Amino acid sequence: MATRVLLCIGTKKGLFVAESPKTRRRFALRGPFGAGVGVYSALIDTRGTPRIYGSSCHAYFGMKVLRSTDLGKTFRETKSAPAFPKDDGRALANIWSLDAGKDKKDLWCGVEPAALFRSRNGGDSWELVPGISNHEHARKWQPGNGGLCLHTILRDGNRVHLGISTGGHYLSEDGGQTFAPANKGVGAGFLPDPFIEFGQCVHKIARHPDAPGRLYMQNHGGFPEHPGVGVLRSDDHGHTWRSISKGLPSDFGFPILVHPRDPDTVYVLPLEPATRTCPGSAPAVWRSENGGDSWQKLAQGLPKKESYFTVLRDAMDIDELSSPALYFGTTTGQLWIGRDGGERWECLFDALPPIHCVKAAVV
């Protein structure tokens, strides 16, 4: 029986693990693991005995994957990390996403420059997924402000959805053998003609298993000449997209989440496009309870002024308790909890290193 809430917090200076009973009154912090090295992705794998994975990416010493089998008390490196073939011409710069696959030890990994790897033994060996990594578009993608990264991996039966910045949304309907761009309605607002086949700066994609075919996307918005391209919804497995940004203070942002038991409830954290900070220097999460038709501001307990938070694409998550809590981390090192689905906010830790990712799980 699950009795604890675990948080994995990837930072500029290593991976932290926070643990609490299900009451979530207080979290005990341990770490950093992989001290001094940036962690951009983490995974709490709850299939069978829980395992925690974290990337550890050093510009000089290279890429590593950390693994814990004791709920984050200790970590060891896996036997290998993803790597391009020697004759490929690309060199791994970062690991941006880790995701659980179909089988117990099946893992997927998105990297920079944008490519996809797969492990069938819990991270001890990796193989390149050629259908996307060697796609005819791959050498044409361009880096966004955060690099050329494959940051989102969503599996839905034989469908695999990928988010690439800047490449767009790519869809496989044969289990990852082949991929095609699926960006109809997804705008690249930084271009004169925003509606192109590929090259969009997708920031994050989310789905809920109880709403087949539905996806939510946080895209690169914030363009007055192309309004509404930032927050989107698809109801046909990502083949077409429509705007749901009306009512938000900004359609620019990085993370997007879906409530664990309600596919109509979705959360975003709007940012000013020019500064990548909260509109009006007042942080708030915004929630829709009708699939994006309208939005409600959730800010009780958050600073009301002079707070220039930036929250990155993987730095917000939600747990799966009966009354779920949201969590987000900032690039200035604060980790916040939003109790009762974001109704009441409280700062858990206020002086961590800059936070890149936050993952929550009940174990």
N, C-alpha and C positions, 0 to 999 in steps of 0.2 A: 504493500500500500504506500502510495506517495505521501511523504510527510514533510518535505522541505522544498523551499524555493531556492534555486541556484541562479546566479547571475554571472555571466562571463563578460568581462569588461576589457576590451582590447584598447591599448593606449599607445602613445608614442614611445613609452619607456617599458613596455612589456604587458603581460596578461595578468589581470587580477580576477579573483573569484570571490564573490560575496554569497553568503549562505544565511538563510533564516528559516525558522519554523514557518508553518503555513499562516500564522498570524501576521507575519511580515512587520512586526513592531520594530525589530532591530536586526540589522544585517552585520554579520562578522566578516571582515575582509582579510583575505590572505593574498600573498604575492608581493612583488611582481615575479612572474615566471618568464623566463627568457628576458631577464632584466636588461634594460637599456636598449632593447630592439623593438621596432614598431610592429604592432599586431593590428592588422586591418580586417581580419576575419576570424570568426570562431563558430564552433558548432557544438551544441550539447545533444549528443546522439542518445536517445532514450529507447532505442530498439534493444531489448534484452538488458543485460547489465549496462548501465549508463557509461558512456565514454565522452570525454571532452577533447575537442581538437582545437588547436589555434595555430594560425600562421605566425611565422617569425622571420621577418624579411630584413636582411642587412645588406646594404649596398656593397660591402667589401667581402663579408664572409658568406654571402649567398642566402638562398631560400631554405627554410626548414619548416617542418610541420611538427608541432608539439602534441603529445597525446597523454591523457590522464585516464586511469582506470579506477581511481579512488576518489571520485567526485571533486577533483581539483586540489587535492592535498599535495600531490607530487605530479610532475610532468617529466616525460622522456621524449626524446626525438624519435620519430618513426625512422625506419631503416633507409628511407629515401624521401625526396621531395619531387614535385613535378619539375621536369626539365625538357627543353626542346632538344630534338636530335642535333648532333654536332653539325650536320650539314644544312640545317634549317635556315640559318642566317639571323634568327631572332634569339634574344637573350632574355630570360625571365627577370622582370623588374619588381614584381609584387604579386602577392596572392590576395585576391579580393573577395572570394566567396568559397565556402565549404558547405556542401549539402549532402544529406543522407540519400543513398540510392535505394534500389529495390530490395536487395538482399542484405543480410545482417552486417556484412563488412564492406558493402558497396558504397563508395564515396565519389562525389563529383567535386571538381575544383575549377573555379574560374580565375584567370590570371591576367597580368599585364606584361607584354602587349596582349590584346584580347585573344584568348584561346581557351579551350576546355580540355581538362584532363580527367581521367577516371582511374580509381583504384578499386580492385576487387578483393583486397586483403587488409582493409582497415588502415590504409595509408603507407604500407611498407613498400609498395611498388606502384608506379603510375604509368599510364599509357595515354598518348595524345588521342583526342577524339577528332578524327580528320574531317568529318562532315561539316563542322563549323571552323575548326582551327585552320584548315586548308581550303576554306570556301573561296570562291572566285572574288568575293568582296574583301577578304581579310586584309590584303595588302593595300586596299584603298581606304580603309577606315583611318580616321585621324584622332589624335588624342584630344580629350576635353581638358578642362582646367585641372582635373585630378589625375590625368593620364589616360591612356587607351586601355580601358579595363572592362573585363567581363565580370560584372558584379552581381547579377541575379541569375539564379538557376531554380526554376519551378518545374516539378515533375507532376504530370496528371495522366496516369496510365501510360499509353504510348506517346503522349504529347510531352514535349520538353520545351519550355519557354526560357529564352535567354534575354537578358538586358545588357546592352553594350553601350558604353560612352566613349567616343561617339560612333555608333554603328546602328543603333536602333533596337527594335524587338525582332528576334529571329525565332522561328517556330519549326519544330520537328514533329511530325505525326507518325514517325516510324521508330520511336524509341531512341532517337539520337543518331540514326544512321545518316540522314540527310536533313538539311535546314534550308529555310527560305525566309527572306525578310517579310514581315507582316506588319506594315506600318501605315495602312490606310487610315487617315485621320490623325496621325501623329505628326505634329509640325516640328520643323527645325526653324524656330523663330528667328534665329540669327542669320538666316539666308533670305534673299529677296523673294524667292519662291519657296515657301517653307515645306510644301507637301511633296517630298521626294521619296524615291523607292527605299533608300537607306541613307544613313549618315546622321540620324537624329541623336540628340544627346539625352537619352533615356536615363533617369536617375534611379528609379526603383520600380518594381512591379510586385503586386501581391494578389493572392487568390484565397478562396475558401473552398474546402472540399465539398461543402453542401450546396454550392451554387455552380453546377457544371457549366462550363463555358464562360463564366464571368471572371474578368480580370480588372484590377485597378492599377493605374500607372501614375507615378509622379514623373513628369517630363520636365525638361528645361523650359520654363515659362518666363514670364516677366517682360514680355515685349509688347509695348503699347500698339505697335503697328500690326501685331498678330495676336490679339487677345484670346485667352481661353485655351491655349495649347498646353498648359502646364499640368492640369489634373484631369485625367481621362478615365474612361470606362469602356470595356468591351464586353459584349454578351454573346459573342460567337467564336470563343476560343482565341481571340486576338486577331482575327482576320480583319475586323474593322473596329475603329475607336471613335468615341464622341466625348466632348468636353463636359465635365461636371464641376467646373471651377467657379461657377456663378455663386456669389455670396462670400467668397474668401477674400481676405485683405490683400493677398498676393497669390498668384498661381505658380510662383517659384518656390522651390523647397527641395529637400532631398529624400526623407523617409516617407513611407506610406504603409499603413498596417490595417488588417481586418480583425475584428473581434473574433475570438476563438469559437464562439457558438452562434454568432449572428452574422451571416454574410452581407446583410444590409448596413452594418455598422462599420464605418471606415474612418481612419484617423490620419491627419496630415499635420505637418508643422511648418506653416508658411514662413518664408524669409524674404527680405528685401533683395531684389536681384542684383543691385549694385554693390551692396556691402556683405551679402550673405548673412545678415543678422536679422533679428526679429523686428517686424514692422513697429515703428514708433518706440523702439527700444523697450518694448513690453512683451516678454515671451508668452506664448499661448499655443496649446494644441487645439486643433479644430476637429470636431466630430460630426459626421453625418450618420443619421439613423435610418435613412431611406435611400441608401445606395448612391448618394451624391446629389440628390435633388435639392437639399438644403443643408446648411451647416450651422453648428453651434460652437461658440468659443468656450474653451475650458481653461481657466486661468486662476482659479481660487488657490491661493498660497504661493503663486509665482510672483516674482518682482513686478511691480507696476510701472517702473520707469528706470532709465539709465542702466539697462541690462542688455548687452549686445551679444546674446547667445548665438552661436552657430552649432547646428546639429547635423551631422553628416548622414549619409544614406543608410548606413547600417547601425546607427547609434540610437535607435528607438525600437523597443519591443514590448510585448504584452504577455503576461503569464496566462495559464489556463485554469486558474481556480474559479470557484463558483461566482465570486465577485472579482473579476480580474483586475490586476493593476498594470498600468503602463509604466515604462521606464525610459528615460532618455538621458544621454550624456552629451556634454558640450566640449567644444574644442578648448575651453578654458578650465576643464577638469571638474565640473560639477556633475554629479549623478543624481537625478530626480526620480521620485516615485509618484505616480498619480493614482491614488486609491479610488476604489469604486468606479473603475472604468475611466479614470481621469478627472473625476469630480473634485478631488482634493489633492493638492500637490505639496510635497515635502522634499527637502534636500537630504539625501542619504549621506553623501560624501561631497565635500566642497573643495578639496585640494588634491585631486588626482592629476596625473599628467594628462595632456590633451587626449580626449577620448575619440577613438575611431569607430568602435562597434560595441554594441550591447546585445547580449542574447540571454533570454530568460527561459527557464524550464522548471517544471514541478517533478521532483524525483523522490 
